[in-house]
Amino acid sequence: MRDAAPQTIHLADYTPPNWLVTGVHLTFRLDPTRTRVLSRIGFAPNPDAASRAFKLDGENMTLIRAKIDGVEVAPTVTETGLTCDVPDGPFTWEAEVEINPSANTALEGLYMSSGMYCTQCEAEGFRKITYYPDRPDVMAVFDVRIEGGEPVMLSNGNPGKIGDGFAEWHDPWPKPAYLFALVAGRLVNHPGKFTTMSGREVDLNIWVRPGDEGKCAFGMEALKASMRWDEEVYGREYDLDLFNIVAVDDFNMGAMENKGLNIFNSSCVLASPETSTDANFEQIEAIIAHEYFHNWTGNRITCRDWFQLCLKEGLTVFRDAQFTSDLRSAPVKRIEDVIALRARQFREDNGPLAHPVRPQSFVEINNFYTATVYEKGAEVIGMLKTLVGDAAWSKALALYFDRHDGQACTIEDWLRVFEDVTGRDLAQFKRWYEHAGTPRLTVTENFKDGTYTLHFKQETPPTPGQPDKPPRVIPIQVGLLAEDGTEIVPTRLLEMTEAEQSFEFSGLDARPIPSILRGFSAPVILRRETSNAERAFLLAHDTDPFNKWEAGRALAREGLIAMIRDGAPADPAYIAAAETMARDESLDPAFRALALGLPTQDDLAQALHDAGTVPDPQAIWDALEALKDARAEAMEGTARALYAQHQVTAPYRPDAAQSGARALANAALAMLTRRDGGAAAQAQYDAADNMTQQLAALACLLQAGKGDLALGRFYDQWQKDRLVVDKWFSLQVACAEPADAADVAERLTRHPDFTMKNPNRFRATLGALAGSPAGFHHASGKGYRLLADWLIRLDPLNPQTTARMCSAFETWRRYDADRQALIEAELRRIEASPGLSRDTGEMVGRILAS
């Protein structure tokens, strides 16, 4: 039922818990529809609390009985929890509740997935399992007993007694309830072992459904690599005797870092060359690392409250990016991260869903698992490391782990560690956590008498609830190049603290060419008047890989904007520069593949909007197609040479070298397809022995209008593999002509394999439509109607996935009046649907409020 007046929670209102938990014992008597949960919890008064009121959170359960110190009591029960009179001192609370896992389609708490019992408790799912103070600053040691007829029954920590029909688990490390996990069902394991730096042997398992055993080997090696890397780089050793991962088909998120029992969306752990692309392998490697790294940055040190979510997520995203950079290509990883940041977080920062890295309030915490908290949170961590330097960073992290182990912490605790180590005052830096929006950094320059001056001005536009933005600390990495391409001033860190600030470089013989914001040293939008000639120069000569890539991207973007706005032809300067770069064998193939990528439709729409032009999604798509055609024609010979040169004939490996070669060859194949009508793509499809090659060829055939036969063959081949079928759904929508995209998506929702109850399948179909701007924003409005129809259907079943998918509408104010009217009508229809969830209601309300 819709909340009559959803409560807004404010950071400023935080108070310590009234009661602390001294220990938890849970017994689960599993049943698909009538699971009984018996809890025995020790409570003690919190000396820091101002009240002794006793309230436990609880939803969607039936209370059978409750006791205090063995005496039955009759608490007052509501839809959100219970209250009860309790003793003044320590006491033991006991309760028995009944829950229905089969009816739990929201996938929060204890639910069923393909016949398997599974939990997801972050952020507030534990309250759907039993009555408990479900907040992250209440930490306790858990003992768990699971009873039932399942062959495998897992929980957190180390195993205890295991007998006929039961299994006991003990987690010796205090944890908040959101890290609780339970999995039970018919599972098989892929085992492994790891010896820690102190010589302890840890048993490792990846648990999967029967039939998936052959897709675990890569995940196991990624786990071992993560454990080794965390020891070598951060000195963090694993602290239990056992580490379990479980693959689950129905999961709202990518994965969850529950202590000792990580639960993964199956798409984020199962991999084989035949069914997974290079990108899937890299994603799996990174997600396994991310969840493992949470063992220290999230579990051993957790969040005081959910406003501090970025404390664990931003730091852990930063650490997993370091891991991938060390294992693969650091420049390529940095560019990929910035592409994702601009596509998701900049869009968020510039729209109605903008919020600080640490929000000040929320209605539904699930709506703040956002790119701002994760990706921008990681960028803030990266800026801090840049400002203090590597040595101070290492010293501060060691102090952080030592000082706060076993605690629930805040951003203030985190920053204080760096202040204590470096002596710096980080009050101004803290604004990155407190203020929403992407700063605009405008640059002007002057050269006189051998002195080159860069003048910077920072300005952040208003965001919802924050009209005024004081200046932030912005680390700006700059290098200077001579006209012959020689680097005359290597990378120098400029620390900007004022609204306007100038920096001088003296002793120069001639006016230099600047390379500004190297490595994308701050998440800002850089504005500087420059020429295509300079962009081409930087693409050819810049020694900073990120700015080399950025120059090519800007060159393509400016040409595309001229095509869209002025009807100009494709820019020959961009095509020539792109061809020179593509043929440069001194460059990493993966880098060249990235550099051949063009700005996205959404990137171009935002650039046009920022320049005061109302973007036309169809015109953007047409311009991109025209540029791709022109580039393919001009680079046909180069494309053929690259395609032949970078074929991988060795047995498949998902490593950086082979992945980079395949990426460049497939970029060349996309160009060739525009010239040969798909002949090369068909040959690759027919010969492919791995999913990377097969899927790339299928995409080319679809875009050439020659993919119907291959599409049918692909489905026939892979119809029993649910993750590959997700790809089949997604690719058809992504490759459709704009006028057809909504129709293709609608047709696929009628396919027997479509189900909205599985988040992966729903995102593969409707998410693919939302991710294809020209199709989604088709002038007819059919894309809007289709998505709204399905969000209204999904919300009663899975509010979390529904709310996140609402972000497809967040950029609605940038488009023309007709499209705005169509979108507003659909948002109003969602808003008015009976029984709208709190999750979706908050998201729609924020979007409409813009």
C-alpha positions in Angstrom: 0.0 0.0 0.0 1.2 3.5 -0.8 2.6 5.4 2.2 0.3 8.2 3.0 3.2 10.5 3.9 6.6 8.8 3.3 9.0 9.9 6.0 12.1 11.9 5.0 15.2 10.8 6.9 17.8 13.5 7.5 21.5 13.2 8.3 21.2 16.0 10.8 18.7 14.0 12.8 21.1 11.1 13.5 21.0 9.8 17.1 22.9 6.8 18.5 20.9 3.5 18.9 19.1 3.3 22.3 20.2 -0.3 22.7 23.3 -2.2 21.6 23.2 -5.9 20.6 25.6 -8.2 22.6 25.0 -11.3 20.5 22.6 -12.9 18.0 21.5 -16.5 17.6 19.1 -17.3 14.7 17.4 -20.5 13.8 15.8 -21.0 10.4 13.3 -23.7 9.8 13.1 -23.5 6.0 9.9 -23.8 4.1 9.1 -22.2 0.7 5.9 -20.5 2.0 6.1 -20.8 5.8 9.7 -20.4 7.0 10.0 -20.0 10.8 12.8 -17.7 12.1 13.6 -18.0 15.8 15.8 -15.2 17.2 17.6 -14.9 20.5 19.2 -11.5 20.9 21.1 -10.0 23.8 20.5 -6.3 24.4 22.3 -3.8 26.6 21.6 -0.1 27.2 23.8 2.2 25.1 25.5 4.7 27.4 25.6 7.2 24.6 21.9 7.2 24.0 19.4 9.7 25.4 16.5 7.3 25.5 15.7 3.7 26.6 12.7 3.3 24.3 12.8 -0.1 22.6 11.8 -0.4 19.0 12.7 -3.2 16.5 12.3 -2.9 12.7 10.2 -5.5 11.0 8.1 -5.8 7.8 6.1 -8.5 6.0 6.1 -11.1 8.7 3.9 -12.7 11.3 4.9 -12.6 14.9 4.2 -16.0 16.5 5.5 -15.2 20.0 8.0 -13.0 21.9 9.8 -13.4 25.2 12.0 -11.2 27.4 14.3 -13.2 29.7 12.2 -16.2 29.1 8.9 -14.6 30.0 6.3 -14.1 27.2 5.4 -10.5 26.3 2.9 -8.9 24.0 4.6 -6.1 22.0 2.8 -3.5 20.0 3.2 -4.5 16.4 2.8 -2.2 13.3 3.5 -2.6 9.6 7.1 -1.3 10.2 8.1 -2.9 13.5 7.3 -3.4 17.1 7.7 -1.6 20.4 7.8 -3.2 23.9 8.4 -2.4 27.5 11.8 -3.7 28.5 14.0 -3.8 31.6 16.3 -1.0 32.4 19.4 -3.2 32.1 20.7 -6.0 29.8 18.1 -8.6 28.8 17.6 -11.4 26.3 14.9 -11.0 23.6 13.4 -14.0 21.9 11.0 -14.0 19.0 9.5 -16.5 16.6 8.2 -15.2 13.3 6.9 -16.7 10.0 7.8 -15.4 6.6 6.9 -16.5 3.0 10.1 -16.6 0.8 8.1 -17.7 -2.3 6.0 -14.6 -2.2 9.0 -12.3 -1.9 9.3 -11.0 -5.4 11.0 -7.8 -4.3 14.2 -9.9 -3.7 14.9 -8.2 -0.4 15.1 -10.3 2.8 14.8 -14.1 2.4 13.4 -15.1 -1.0 13.4 -18.0 -3.5 15.4 -18.0 -6.7 14.9 -21.0 -9.0 14.1 -23.2 -6.1 17.0 -21.9 -4.0 16.7 -19.9 -0.7 18.7 -16.6 -0.9 19.0 -13.4 1.1 19.7 -9.8 0.2 19.8 -7.6 3.3 21.5 -4.3 2.1 20.2 -1.8 2.8 17.1 -2.7 4.9 16.3 -6.2 4.0 17.1 -7.9 7.3 13.9 -6.4 8.8 12.0 -8.7 6.4 13.6 -11.7 8.1 13.1 -11.0 11.8 12.5 -8.1 14.2 15.8 -6.3 14.8 17.4 -2.8 15.1 18.1 -2.8 11.4 20.8 -0.1 11.2 24.4 -0.3 10.3 25.8 1.1 13.5 24.4 -1.9 15.5 27.1 -4.6 15.2 27.1 -8.0 16.8 28.5 -11.5 16.5 26.0 -13.9 14.8 25.4 -17.6 15.4 23.1 -19.3 12.9 21.4 -22.7 12.7 19.6 -23.7 9.5 17.2 -26.6 9.5 15.6 -28.1 6.4 15.9 -30.7 3.7 18.4 -28.7 1.5 21.6 -30.5 0.6 23.7 -27.2 1.0 22.9 -24.7 3.7 25.3 -21.7 4.0 25.6 -18.6 6.2 28.3 -16.1 7.3 31.6 -17.0 8.9 33.0 -20.4 9.7 31.0 -23.7 9.7 30.1 -25.3 13.0 28.2 -28.5 13.4 26.7 -30.0 10.3 24.3 -32.9 10.6 21.3 -34.6 9.0 19.0 -31.8 8.0 20.9 -28.9 9.8 23.9 -26.7 9.5 25.4 -24.3 12.1 27.5 -21.3 11.4 29.5 -18.9 13.5 30.8 -15.5 12.4 33.3 -14.3 15.0 33.5 -10.7 13.6 30.8 -8.2 14.8 28.7 -7.1 11.8 25.6 -5.1 11.1 22.5 -6.9 10.0 22.8 -5.8 6.4 25.8 -8.1 6.0 23.8 -11.2 7.1 23.5 -13.9 4.4 21.8 -17.3 4.1 21.8 -19.6 1.0 20.2 -23.0 0.9 19.4 -25.3 -2.0 20.7 -27.8 -4.5 24.2 -26.4 -5.3 27.5 -27.7 -6.4 30.8 -26.1 -5.6 34.0 -25.3 -7.5 36.6 -25.4 -4.7 40.0 -23.7 -4.3 42.5 -22.8 -1.6 44.5 -19.7 -0.7 47.4 -19.4 1.6 47.5 -16.0 3.3 50.7 -13.9 3.9 50.8 -15.2 7.5 50.6 -18.8 6.3 47.0 -19.6 7.1 45.2 -21.8 4.5 41.7 -20.6 3.5 39.2 -22.8 1.8 37.4 -21.1 -1.2 34.2 -22.1 -2.9 32.1 -20.9 -5.8 28.6 -22.4 -5.4 26.4 -22.7 -8.5 23.4 -24.6 -9.8 24.2 -28.0 -11.3 25.3 -27.5 -14.9 27.2 -24.3 -14.2 30.3 -25.9 -12.8 32.3 -25.3 -16.0 31.9 -21.5 -15.6 33.7 -21.0 -12.3 37.4 -21.3 -13.0 37.9 -17.7 -14.0 36.0 -16.4 -11.0 38.1 -18.6 -8.7 41.4 -17.2 -10.2 40.0 -13.7 -9.9 39.2 -14.2 -6.3 42.8 -15.5 -5.5 44.3 -12.6 -7.4 42.1 -10.2 -5.4 43.2 -11.7 -2.1 46.9 -11.6 -3.1 46.7 -8.0 -4.4 45.0 -6.8 -1.2 47.8 -8.3 0.9 50.6 -6.9 -1.3 49.2 -3.3 -1.9 47.2 -2.7 1.3 48.5 -5.3 3.8 45.0 -6.7 4.3 44.8 -10.4 5.1 41.6 -12.4 4.9 40.3 -13.2 8.4 38.1 -16.3 8.2 38.9 -20.0 7.5 36.4 -20.1 4.6 35.3 -17.8 1.8 32.1 -18.7 -0.2 30.6 -17.1 -3.3 27.2 -18.1 -4.5 25.8 -17.4 -8.0 22.1 -16.5 -8.0 19.9 -15.9 -11.0 17.4 -13.5 -9.5 19.3 -10.6 -7.9 18.6 -6.8 -8.0 22.3 -5.8 -7.8 25.6 -7.1 -9.2 26.8 -8.7 -6.0 26.8 -8.3 -2.2 29.8 -8.4 0.1 28.2 -10.4 3.0 30.9 -11.4 5.5 32.4 -14.7 4.2 29.4 -15.4 2.0 29.3 -13.2 -1.1 26.1 -13.5 -3.1 26.5 -12.7 -6.8 24.1 -12.1 -9.6 25.0 -15.1 -11.8 25.9 -12.7 -14.7 28.7 -11.3 -12.5 30.5 -14.5 -11.7 29.8 -17.3 -14.3 32.1 -17.2 -17.3 33.3 -19.3 -20.2 34.9 -18.3 -23.5 31.9 -19.8 -25.4 29.3 -17.8 -23.4 31.1 -14.7 -22.1 32.7 -11.7 -23.9 36.0 -10.1 -23.0 34.0 -7.3 -21.4 32.1 -9.9 -19.3 35.4 -11.4 -18.1 36.8 -8.0 -17.1 33.6 -7.1 -15.4 33.6 -10.3 -13.4 37.2 -9.9 -12.4 36.4 -6.3 -11.1 33.2 -7.2 -9.3 34.8 -10.2 -7.5 37.6 -7.9 -6.5 35.2 -5.2 -5.4 33.2 -7.5 -3.1 36.3 -9.1 -1.7 37.9 -5.7 -0.9 34.8 -4.8 1.0 35.9 -7.3 3.6 38.0 -4.5 5.1 36.5 -1.4 3.5 32.9 -2.0 4.3 32.8 -5.0 6.7 35.6 -4.7 9.2 35.0 -0.9 9.0 31.4 -0.2 8.1 29.1 2.9 7.9 27.6 4.6 10.9 24.5 5.3 8.9 23.3 5.0 5.3 24.3 8.6 4.6 27.9 7.4 4.8 27.3 4.8 2.0 30.1 6.5 -0.1 32.5 5.8 2.7 32.5 2.1 1.9 31.5 2.2 -1.8 33.6 5.1 -3.0 36.7 3.7 -1.4 36.1 0.2 -2.6 35.3 1.3 -6.2 38.6 3.2 -6.1 40.4 0.1 -4.8 38.9 -2.2 -7.4 39.9 0.3 -10.1 43.5 0.2 -8.8 43.4 -3.6 -9.0 42.2 -3.7 -12.6 44.8 -1.0 -13.5 47.5 -3.2 -12.1 46.3 -6.4 -13.8 45.4 -4.9 -17.1 46.1 -1.5 -18.7 46.0 1.5 -16.4 45.4 4.1 -19.2 42.6 2.0 -20.8 41.0 1.5 -17.4 41.1 5.2 -16.6 39.5 6.1 -19.9 36.8 3.4 -19.5 36.0 4.7 -16.0 35.7 8.3 -17.3 33.4 7.2 -20.2 31.1 5.5 -17.6 31.3 8.5 -15.2 30.3 11.0 -17.9 27.6 8.7 -19.2 25.9 8.0 -15.9 27.1 10.3 -13.1 27.5 13.6 -15.1 24.0 12.9 -16.4 22.8 12.4 -12.8 24.6 15.5 -11.6 23.0 17.7 -14.2 19.5 16.6 -13.7 16.6 16.3 -11.2 18.3 13.3 -9.5 21.4 15.2 -8.5 22.5 14.7 -4.9 25.8 15.1 -3.0 28.2 12.2 -2.7 27.0 12.1 0.9 23.3 12.9 0.7 21.7 15.0 3.4 18.3 13.3 3.3 16.4 10.4 1.7 13.0 8.8 1.6 14.1 5.4 0.4 17.8 4.5 0.8 17.6 2.0 -2.1 17.4 5.1 -4.4 20.8 6.3 -3.4 22.8 3.4 -4.7 23.8 5.7 -7.5 26.7 6.6 -9.8 27.2 9.6 -7.6 27.8 7.5 -4.5 29.9 4.9 -6.2 31.7 6.4 -9.2 31.9 10.0 -8.1 32.7 8.8 -4.6 35.7 6.9 -6.1 36.7 10.1 -8.0 36.8 12.0 -4.7 39.0 9.3 -3.1 41.3 9.6 -6.2 41.6 13.3 -5.8 42.5 12.9 -2.2 45.2 10.5 -3.0 46.5 12.9 -5.7 46.6 15.8 -3.3 48.4 14.0 -0.4 50.7 11.8 -2.5 51.4 8.1 -2.5 53.4 8.0 0.7 50.9 9.9 2.8 48.1 7.9 1.2 49.7 4.6 2.3 50.4 5.9 5.8 46.8 7.2 6.2 45.2 4.0 5.0 47.3 2.0 7.5 46.1 4.4 10.3 42.5 4.1 9.1 42.5 0.3 9.3 44.2 0.4 12.7 42.2 3.1 14.3 38.7 2.1 13.1 38.8 -1.7 12.8 35.5 -3.0 14.1 33.8 0.4 14.0 30.9 2.0 12.2 32.3 5.3 10.8 31.6 8.5 9.1 33.2 10.7 6.4 34.5 12.9 9.2 36.4 9.9 10.6 37.9 9.1 7.2 39.1 12.7 6.6 40.4 13.1 10.1 42.9 10.3 9.4 44.4 12.2 6.5 44.4 15.4 8.5 46.3 13.7 11.3 48.8 12.1 8.9 49.5 15.2 6.7 48.6 18.1 8.9 46.3 19.5 6.1 43.0 21.1 6.8 40.5 19.2 4.7 37.4 21.3 5.5 37.3 22.8 2.0 37.9 19.4 0.4 34.9 18.0 2.3 32.7 20.1 0.1 33.1 17.4 -2.5 31.0 15.2 -0.2 28.5 17.9 0.7 27.6 19.6 -2.6 26.0 18.1 -5.7 26.7 19.0 -9.2 29.6 18.9 -11.7 31.9 21.9 -11.5 32.6 23.8 -14.8 36.3 24.7 -15.0 36.8 27.5 -17.5 40.4 28.1 -18.7 41.9 31.2 -20.4 45.6 31.7 -21.1 48.3 34.3 -21.8 51.9 34.2 -22.9 54.2 37.2 -22.4 58.0 37.5 -21.9 58.6 33.8 -21.5 55.9 33.4 -18.9 52.8 31.3 -19.7 49.8 31.9 -17.4 46.8 29.7 -17.1 43.7 31.3 -15.5 41.0 29.0 -14.1 37.5 29.9 -13.0 35.3 27.3 -11.3 31.5 27.4 -11.2 29.0 24.8 -10.3 25.4 25.2 -11.5 22.5 25.0 -8.9 21.2 21.6 -8.1 17.9 20.6 -6.3 18.0 22.2 -2.9 21.5 23.7 -3.3 21.4 27.0 -5.3 24.8 28.3 -4.2 28.1 26.5 -4.6 31.2 27.6 -2.8 34.6 26.9 -4.5 36.1 23.4 -4.1 39.6 22.1 -4.0 40.3 21.0 -7.5 43.6 19.1 -8.3 44.5 20.0 -11.9 47.4 18.0 -13.5 48.9 20.0 -16.3 51.7 19.4 -18.8 53.1 21.7 -21.5 54.2 20.7 -25.0 56.3 22.5 -27.6 55.2 22.9 -31.2 57.3 19.9 -32.3 55.6 17.7 -29.8 58.3 17.7 -27.2 57.1 17.8 -23.6 58.7 20.9 -22.1 57.0 20.8 -18.7 56.1 17.4 -17.4 53.0 16.8 -15.5 52.6 19.3 -12.6 49.9 19.3 -10.0 48.1 22.6 -9.6 45.9 22.9 -6.5 43.0 25.2 -7.1 41.2 26.5 -4.0 39.6 29.8 -5.1 36.7 30.7 -7.4 39.3 32.1 -9.8 43.0 31.4 -9.7 46.0 31.8 -12.0 49.2 29.7 -12.3 52.4 30.7 -14.0 55.1 28.8 -15.9 58.2 30.9 -16.5 61.4 30.6 -18.5 59.7 29.4 -21.7 61.1 30.1 -25.2 57.8 30.0 -27.0 54.1 29.8 -26.3 53.4 26.2 -25.3 50.5 23.9 -26.1 48.8 22.9 -22.8 47.6 19.5 -21.8 45.2 20.2 -19.0 43.5 17.9 -16.6 45.8 15.0 -17.3 44.6 11.7 -16.1 41.2 13.3 -15.6 42.5 14.5 -12.2 39.1 15.9 -11.1 35.5 15.1 -12.1 34.8 18.5 -13.8 33.7 19.8 -17.1 36.7 21.6 -18.8 35.9 24.6 -20.9 38.6 26.1 -23.1 38.5 27.7 -26.5 40.7 25.7 -28.8 41.0 24.6 -32.4 40.6 21.4 -34.2 44.2 21.8 -35.2 45.3 21.8 -31.6 43.1 18.8 -30.8 44.7 16.9 -33.7 48.1 17.9 -32.4 47.3 16.5 -28.9 45.9 13.4 -30.4 49.2 12.9 -32.2 51.7 14.1 -29.6 50.3 14.2 -26.0 52.2 11.9 -23.7 49.3 11.6 -21.3 47.1 8.7 -22.6 43.9 10.1 -21.2 44.4 13.5 -22.8 45.5 11.9 -26.1 42.2 10.0 -26.1 40.3 13.1 -24.9 41.6 15.2 -27.8 40.3 12.7 -30.3 37.0 12.5 -28.6 36.7 16.3 -28.6 37.7 16.4 -32.3 34.9 13.9 -33.1 32.4 15.7 -30.9 33.0 19.1 -32.4 32.6 17.7 -35.9 29.4 15.9 -35.0 27.9 19.0 -33.4 28.6 20.9 -36.6 26.9 18.1 -38.6 23.9 18.1 -36.3 23.5 21.9 -35.9 24.7 23.2 -39.2 24.4 20.3 -41.7 28.1 20.3 -42.2 29.8 17.2 -43.8 31.9 14.8 -41.8 35.1 16.5 -40.7 38.1 15.2 -42.8 40.5 16.5 -40.1 39.0 14.1 -37.6 39.0 11.2 -40.0 42.6 11.8 -40.9 43.7 12.0 -37.2 41.7 8.9 -36.3 43.4 7.0 -39.1 46.8 8.1 -38.1 46.1 7.1 -34.5 44.6 3.7 -35.5 47.7 2.8 -37.5 50.2 3.8 -34.7 51.6 0.5 -33.7 53.3 2.1 -30.7 49.9 2.4 -29.1 48.1 -0.3 -27.2 45.4 -2.0 -29.4 42.9 -1.6 -26.6 43.6 2.1 -26.5 43.2 2.4 -30.2 39.9 0.6 -30.1 38.7 3.0 -27.4 39.9 6.0 -29.4 38.0 4.8 -32.5 34.8 5.0 -30.4 32.6 8.0 -30.9 30.8 10.2 -28.5 27.5 8.7 -27.4 24.1 9.9 -28.4 23.5 11.1 -24.8 26.9 12.8 -24.7 26.0 14.8 -27.8 22.5 15.6 -26.5 24.0 17.1 -23.3 26.6 19.0 -25.3 23.9 20.5 -27.5 21.8 21.3 -24.5 24.7 23.0 -22.7 25.3 25.1 -25.8 21.7 26.3 -25.8 20.4 24.0 -28.6 17.4 21.7 -28.1 18.8 18.2 -29.1 16.9 16.2 -31.7 17.6 12.5 -30.9 17.0 11.4 -34.5 19.3 14.1 -35.9 22.0 13.0 -33.5 21.6 9.4 -34.6 21.7 10.4 -38.3 24.9 12.4 -37.8 26.6 9.5 -36.0 25.6 7.2 -38.8 26.9 9.6 -41.4 30.2 10.0 -39.7 30.6 6.2 -39.3 29.9 5.8 -43.1 32.4 8.6 -44.0 35.1 7.2 -41.8 34.5 3.6 -43.1 34.9 4.8 -46.6 38.0 6.8 -45.9 39.6 4.1 -43.7 38.6 1.0 -45.6 42.2 0.0 -46.4 43.3 0.7 -42.9 40.3 -1.2 -41.5 41.2 -4.3 -43.6 44.8 -4.2 -42.5 43.9 -3.8 -38.8 41.3 -6.6 -39.0 43.8 -9.0 -40.6 46.7 -8.0 -38.3 44.9 -8.3 -35.0 43.2 -11.6 -35.5 43.9 -13.8 -32.5 44.7 -17.4 -33.5 46.0 -18.7 -30.2 43.7 -20.5 -27.8 41.3 -18.1 -26.1 42.5 -16.2 -23.1 40.6 -13.3 -21.5 43.8 -11.4 -20.7 44.6 -7.8 -21.6 46.7 -8.6 -24.7 44.2 -10.8 -26.4 41.2 -8.7 -25.3 42.9 -5.6 -26.7 43.6 -7.3 -30.0 40.1 -8.5 -30.4 38.7 -5.1 -29.5 40.7 -3.4 -32.2 39.9 -6.1 -34.8 36.2 -5.9 -34.0 36.3 -2.1 -34.3 37.8 -2.6 -37.7 35.1 -5.1 -38.5 32.4 -2.6 -37.7 33.9 -0.2 -40.3 34.4 -3.0 -42.9 30.7 -4.0 -42.5 29.7 -0.6 -43.8 31.7 -1.3 -46.9 31.2 -5.0 -47.7 27.6 -5.4 -46.6 28.5 -7.8 -43.8 30.5 -10.4 -45.7 33.4 -10.3 -43.3 31.0 -10.3 -40.3 29.2 -13.4 -41.6 32.5 -15.2 -42.1 33.5 -14.3 -38.5 30.2 -15.4 -37.1 30.5 -18.7 -38.9 34.0 -19.3 -37.6 33.7 -17.9 -34.1 34.7 -20.1 -31.3 34.2 -17.6 -28.5 31.4 -15.2 -27.5 33.4 -12.0 -28.1 33.8 -12.8 -31.8 30.4 -14.3 -32.2 28.5 -11.4 -30.6 30.5 -8.7 -32.3 29.8 -10.3 -35.7 26.1 -10.7 -34.9 25.9 -7.0 -34.0 27.5 -6.0 -37.3 25.1 -8.2 -39.2 22.1 -6.7 -37.4 23.3 -3.2 -38.1 23.8 -4.1 -41.8 20.3 -5.5 -42.0 21.6 -9.0 -42.6 21.2 -10.5 -39.2 17.9 -12.4 -39.2 19.3 -15.8 -40.1 22.2 -15.5 -37.7 19.8 -14.2 -35.0 17.8 -17.4 -35.3 20.8 -19.6 -35.3 22.2 -17.8 -32.2 19.0 -18.4 -30.2 18.8 -22.0 -31.3 22.4 -22.5 -30.2 22.1 -20.8 -26.8 18.4 -21.0 -25.8 19.2 -23.1 -22.7 21.8 -20.6 -21.4 19.9 -17.8 -19.6 22.8 -15.3 -19.6 23.5 -15.7 -23.3 19.8 -15.3 -24.0 19.9 -12.0 -22.1 22.5 -10.9 -24.7 20.2 -12.0 -27.4 17.3 -9.9 -26.1 19.5 -6.8 -25.5 21.3 -6.9 -28.8 18.1 -6.9 -30.9 16.9 -3.7 -29.2 20.3 -2.0 -29.2 20.8 -2.6 -32.9 17.3 -1.7 -34.1 16.6 1.4 -36.2 15.3 4.2 -34.0 11.8 4.0 -35.5 11.7 0.2 -34.7 13.4 0.0 -31.3 10.2 0.3 -29.2 8.4 -2.2 -31.5 11.3 -4.7 -31.2 11.3 -4.3 -27.4 7.5 -4.8 -27.2 7.7 -7.9 -29.4 10.4 -9.3 -27.2 8.3 -8.8 -24.1 5.8 -11.3 -25.7 8.6 -13.9 -26.2 8.2 -17.0 -24.0 11.6 -16.4 -22.5 10.8 -12.9 -21.3 9.9 -12.5 -17.6 9.8 -9.3 -15.6 10.4 -11.2 -12.4 14.1 -11.7 -13.4 15.9 -8.3 -13.2 18.5 -9.4 -15.7 15.9 -10.2 -18.4 13.9 -7.1 -17.7 17.0 -4.9 -17.9 18.2 -6.7 -21.1 14.9 -5.8 -22.8 13.5 -2.6 -21.4 16.8 -1.3 -20.2 18.2 -1.7 -23.7 15.4 0.4 -25.0 16.1 3.1 -22.4 19.8 3.0 -23.3 19.1 3.6 -27.0 18.2 7.4 -27.0 17.0 7.8 -30.6 14.7 4.8 -30.2 13.5 5.6 -26.7 12.9 9.3 -27.5 11.2 8.5 -30.8 8.9 11.4 -31.6 5.8 9.1 -31.5 6.3 8.6 -27.7 5.9 4.8 -28.1 9.1 4.2 -26.2 7.9 6.2 -23.3 4.6 4.4 -23.2 6.1 1.0 -23.4 8.5 1.6 -20.5 5.9 3.2 -18.4 3.5 0.3 -19.0 6.1 -2.2 -17.8 7.2 -0.1 -14.8 3.6 0.1 -13.6 3.4 -3.7 -13.9 6.7 -4.3 -12.2 6.5 -1.9 -9.3 4.2 -4.1 -7.1 6.6 -7.0 -7.6 10.0 -5.4 -7.5 10.0 -1.7 -6.4 13.8 -1.5 -6.3 14.4 -2.4 -10.0 11.4 -0.3 -11.0 12.7 2.8 -9.2 16.1 2.5 -10.8 14.7 2.1 -14.3 12.7 5.4 -13.8 16.0 7.2 -14.3 15.5 6.7 -18.0 13.3 9.7 -17.8 15.7 12.0 -15.9 16.9 14.0 -18.9 13.4 14.9 -20.1 13.7 18.7 -19.6 16.5 18.9 -22.2 14.2 17.9 -25.1 11.5 19.7 -27.1 8.1 20.7 -25.8 6.3 17.8 -27.5 8.6 15.2 -26.0 8.4 16.8 -22.6 4.6 16.7 -22.7 4.7 13.0 -23.7 7.2 12.1 -21.0 5.3 14.1 -18.3 2.1 12.3 -19.2 3.8 8.9 -18.6 5.4 10.0 -15.4 2.0 11.3 -14.2 0.5 7.9 -15.1 3.2 6.1 -13.1 2.7 8.4 -10.2 -1.1 7.8 -10.2 -0.9 4.0 -10.4 -2.6 2.4 -7.4 -0.3 1.2 -4.6 2.8 2.9 -6.0 5.9 1.9 -3.9 7.8 4.4 -1.8 10.9 3.6 -4.0 9.3 4.5 -7.3 7.2 7.3 -5.9 10.3 9.1 -4.6 12.1 8.7 -8.0 9.1 9.9 -10.1 8.5 12.8 -7.7 12.1 14.0 -7.9 12.1 13.8 -11.7 8.8 15.7 -12.0 10.0 18.3 -9.5 12.6 19.4 -12.0 
